[in-house]
Amino acid sequence: MLVIAPDFDRTIELDGVGPTPRPVSIDQAATGFADLVSLRVYDFVPGPPIVGEAEGDEVIVALLAGAVTIEVTGVHEGAFTLDADGDWAVTLPPRHRYRLDPLTPATVAYARARPDASGPPRALRPVSGVLAVECDRLRLRLLPLQGDTDLSAGLDGGLERIALVTGPATLSDGTALPPMTAVALAPGEGARVEGEGDLLVAGALRP
């Protein structure tokens, strides 16, 4: 189990946008994972659109706060709006591009894995307060922390997982997790957490 603190001073230069805060940036260099490629969180503001691509990955784009629109282009196309009252996530197939327009200041998470197959982009909304997204190999859960909670949030404990708390929380062993702290869990590892805010968990199936 690896606890990874956020860096609120970190920015990345995005084409046409400029320096953009990326407080969470966790990839295989940090985790040593083979299947789950990365989990990153950006803070966007209204202005020039954010343009990017999935490359060879499947991507889940999940809204943590605010509102955005996303247009997906490629073999499959789609246009979606993410906000608190509607859809919370969009799946992006490999070799597709996207244009994201923040409608308000927005916090957006990107999870990536390398798939064996792909399908068209989809938008998903929570059911009973829980967002559950499944792609070919990539899995994601987003739910409010309510009392003692399994850090895997229902994902198989045999997966590589990265769990992120958006508010202050404490692991069952007493480790304090400040807001936007992540915990990387290797297959077979587990923990429980209690705190405030939301829990976001990304995982990837073995090929």
N, C-alpha and C positions, 0 to 999 in steps of 0.2 A: 504494500500500500504506500502510495506516494502522495503527499500533500503538496499542492502547488499554489503558491500565493499569486494574486493578481499583481499587475504593474500598471497603476493608474497614470503613470507618466509616459507609458509607451504609446507611440503613434506610428502609423504606417502611411507612406505617401501613396495615395490613390490617384490614378490618372484622371485629370479634369476636376478633381475634388480637393486635393491637397492633403495636408497632414490630418489623419483621422485616428481618434483614440481606439486602441485595441487592447483593453486591459487584460484579456484572457487570450493566450496564444499557446496552445499545447499541441505538439506534434510528436511523431515517432522518435525524434531525437531526445525528447524529454522522457517519454514513457517506455521506450523500447518495444512498443507493441508491433505486431506483425499485421494485424487486421484492421484496427481502428486507426485511420490516418491522422485525424486531427479534430480538435474542438477549439473554435475561436469565437470571441465575442467582440463586437464593434459597437461604438456609440456614434450614431449618424444624426445629422441635423438637416432640416429642409434646405435645398439648394441644388447644385448640380447632381445628376443621377450617378449612382454607383453602378458601374458596368463590370461584369466579370464572367467567368466561365467555369464549368465543372471539370474541364479537361477529361482525364480518364476515370474520374471518381463519380460516385453517386453522392449527392449532397442533400442534406435537410437544412432548410433555412427556417429558423424558429424565432418568433417574436417574443421578447421578454418584457418590453415596455414600448408604448407609443403606437404608431400606425405607419404602414408603408404600403406601396403598391409594387408588384413584381411582374415583369413581362419576361416570359421564357421563349427563346427562339432556337430553332434547330429542326431536326426531323419532326419533332413534336413542338407545338406552340401552345401558349396559354397566357392569360392575364388574370392576376389575382390581387386581392386586397387583404392584408392582415391587420386586424385590430382587436381590441379587447372583447368586442361584442360578437365577433365572427370567427373567421379562420385564424389560426395561430401559426401555421406552418405550411411550407410549400416544399415538395420534393423536386429536385433538379436532376434529370438523367445525365449520364456521362455524355461528353461531347456536345453539350448544349450551352448556350449563353443566356445571361439574364441582365435585365436592367431594373435596378431597385431605386424607387423614388420615395424618400421619407416625406410623409405628410405632416409629421410632428417630430420633435426630437425622439429618437427611437433607439432601443438597445436590441441588437439582433445577434443570434448565435448561428454559427455554421458548423455542422458536423459532416465529416467525410469518411467514406470507406470505398474500397475498390470492389466493384460488383462483378458477378459472373453473367448477369443478364440485366435488362433494363426495361422500363415501360414509360408511358407518357407522364408528364408532370401532374401532380395532384395537390390540391389544397385540403387541409384537414383542420377540424376544430375540436375542442375538448368535449368529452362526454362526462357528465357529472364532475366537472372540474379537472379532469385528467386528460392531457393530450398524449395520445399513443400513435406513433408513426412507425411503419414498417416498410422498408424498401427491400431490395434483393437480399443484401447482407446487413445493411445499416438499420439500427433500431434507435428510437428516441422516446423518452418519457419526460413530461413536464407536468408538475403538480405542486400544489401548495404544501408546505411543511405544516403538519398538524400533529403535534406530539411526537412520540418516539416513532421513527420511520426507517425502514430498510433503505440503505443508501443506494441499492440497486433498483429501487422503485418498481419491482416486478420483473425486471430483466433477468435472464438466466445468469446465475452466478458463475457459469462456465465460460462466459464471454469476457473479452477485454472491455472494460467500461471506464468512462470518465464521468464523474458526478460533480456537479457544480451547485453551490448554494448561493442564492442571490442576497440573502440576509445573514445576520450573525447566527451561528449555529455551533453545536458542540458534538463531537463524536462520542460514542459510547465509552471510549477509553479516556475521556476527559480532554482530548485535544480540541482547542478552540479553533473555529473556522470563521475568520472575519468575512464580511460580504464579498462575494465573487471569488471565493477560494474554491479550488477544485481538488478532488481526490481521484487518483488513478488506481483502479483495482484490476490486478491481474486475474486470470482465470482461477477460480477457487477462493479468492479473497472476498471478504465481506465485512460490513460494518453497519452500525446503526447511527442515526443522527437525530438531534432534536434542536429546533431553532425557529427562526422567523423567515418569512419570505417564501421563495419557491425553490424546488429541487429540479434540476435538469440533469438527465442521465442519458448519455450516448453510449451505444455498444455496437459490436460488429460480430456477426457469425463467422465461424471458420469456413474457408472455401471447401 
